[in-house]
Amino acid sequence: MATAGGQAVSERVWTLPNALSFLRLLLVPVFAVLITRGHDGWALLVLAVSGASDYLDGHLARRWDQVTRLGQVLDPFADRLYIFTTLLGLAWRDLVPWWLVVVLVARDVALACTVPLLARVGHGVLQVHFLGKAGTFCLLYAFPLLLLGEVSPLLSAVAGAVGWAFALWGTGLYWWAGVLYLQQVAGLVRAERAAGGA
């Protein structure tokens, strides 16, 4: 059994925290329909439920010693799905520029390309860097704030300004973490080649 932050990580699948993560994933298509059809109030409600379940599943997993390898994969995957679904929905409605979609998707495509390299040197997926977590945090706040600006004209100016601040900071941190991740992968590959040459 592996450990994460001093806590045991199990191979279990059927735990309450994992069930909450699956629920978050099941709500993604619902959210996608709501945001593309302009039902912003309901879309925000789904985001709020998703955010609450995200906090709850992590809290319960640590409190009940139910941290699992599956949960460690599902949580960031669900986060990214919500980020990109929101981003695509807002871009579809011309509320954010398409270049932002390209910049964020390009980062994840670049990191996905490292998986075969890591597998070749016998290494699993690397731990998420705290800068990556900070970038994800910013983006998880950015797009709901931009959406909130569409729901409430009274909050439009403030929500838009704060939302764009989070979006730009989040994009910068997201790529910074991505570059550090790529450097780490390159170091592992070089070390494996050096060991093989020796």
GIBEL-V668839 format. One record per residue. N is the residue number from 1. RES is the residue in one letter. OMEGA is omega in degrees with one decimal (999 if undefined). Layout:
((N,RES,OMEGA) (N,RES,OMEGA))
This chain:
((1,M,-178.7) (2,A,176.8) (3,T,176.2) (4,A,-178.6) (5,G,179.6) (6,G,-178.5) (7,Q,-178.1) (8,A,176.8) (9,V,-176.3) (10,S,177.9) (11,E,-178.1) (12,R,178.0) (13,V,-172.9) (14,W,173.9) (15,T,178.7) (16,L,177.2) (17,P,178.1) (18,N,177.2) (19,A,177.6) (20,L,177.3) (21,S,176.8) (22,F,178.1) (23,L,176.8) (24,R,-179.2) (25,L,179.6) (26,L,-179.9) (27,L,-178.2) (28,V,179.2) (29,P,176.4) (30,V,179.3) (31,F,-178.5) (32,A,178.9) (33,V,-177.8) (34,L,-175.1) (35,I,-179.1) (36,T,179.5) (37,R,174.8) (38,G,176.6) (39,H,-168.5) (40,D,178.8) (41,G,178.7) (42,W,178.3) (43,A,177.5) (44,L,178.2) (45,L,177.8) (46,V,177.0) (47,L,179.6) (48,A,178.0) (49,V,179.0) (50,S,179.7) (51,G,179.2) (52,A,-179.7) (53,S,177.1) (54,D,177.9) (55,Y,-174.3) (56,L,-177.1) (57,D,176.9) (58,G,-179.7) (59,H,-178.5) (60,L,-179.8) (61,A,179.7) (62,R,-176.2) (63,R,-176.5) (64,W,-177.9) (65,D,179.3) (66,Q,174.9) (67,V,-177.6) (68,T,177.1) (69,R,178.4) (70,L,178.8) (71,G,179.1) (72,Q,176.9) (73,V,-175.0) (74,L,-175.0) (75,D,178.9) (76,P,178.2) (77,F,178.3) (78,A,177.5) (79,D,-178.2) (80,R,178.3) (81,L,179.5) (82,Y,178.4) (83,I,-174.5) (84,F,175.6) (85,T,177.3) (86,T,-178.7) (87,L,179.9) (88,L,178.4) (89,G,179.4) (90,L,177.7) (91,A,177.9) (92,W,-179.4) (93,R,179.0) (94,D,177.9) (95,L,170.7) (96,V,-178.2) (97,P,-179.2) (98,W,179.2) (99,W,178.8) (100,L,175.8) (101,V,-177.6) (102,V,-178.1) (103,V,-177.5) (104,L,179.0) (105,V,-179.1) (106,A,179.2) (107,R,-178.3) (108,D,175.6) (109,V,179.0) (110,A,-179.8) (111,L,178.5) (112,A,179.6) (113,C,180.0) (114,T,-176.2) (115,V,177.4) (116,P,178.3) (117,L,178.6) (118,L,179.1) (119,A,-178.8) (120,R,179.1) (121,V,175.3) (122,G,-178.5) (123,H,176.0) (124,G,177.1) (125,V,-177.1) (126,L,177.3) (127,Q,177.9) (128,V,179.1) (129,H,-178.6) (130,F,176.3) (131,L,176.6) (132,G,177.5) (133,K,179.3) (134,A,178.1) (135,G,177.8) (136,T,178.1) (137,F,179.7) (138,C,-177.8) (139,L,178.3) (140,L,176.0) (141,Y,-172.8) (142,A,-171.1) (143,F,172.1) (144,P,177.6) (145,L,177.3) (146,L,177.2) (147,L,178.4) (148,L,177.4) (149,G,177.7) (150,E,-178.4) (151,V,-174.3) (152,S,177.2) (153,P,179.5) (154,L,-178.4) (155,L,-171.7) (156,S,-175.5) (157,A,-177.5) (158,V,-179.1) (159,A,179.4) (160,G,-178.7) (161,A,-179.3) (162,V,178.9) (163,G,179.1) (164,W,175.5) (165,A,178.0) (166,F,-177.9) (167,A,-177.8) (168,L,176.1) (169,W,-179.0) (170,G,179.1) (171,T,178.2) (172,G,179.6) (173,L,-179.8) (174,Y,179.4) (175,W,177.6) (176,W,177.5) (177,A,178.6) (178,G,178.3) (179,V,178.1) (180,L,178.5) (181,Y,179.1) (182,L,177.0) (183,Q,178.9) (184,Q,177.8) (185,V,179.3) (186,A,178.3) (187,G,178.7) (188,L,179.6) (189,V,178.2) (190,R,-179.7) (191,A,178.6) (192,E,179.3) (193,R,178.8) (194,A,178.4) (195,A,179.2) (196,G,178.9) (197,G,-179.9) (198,A,999))
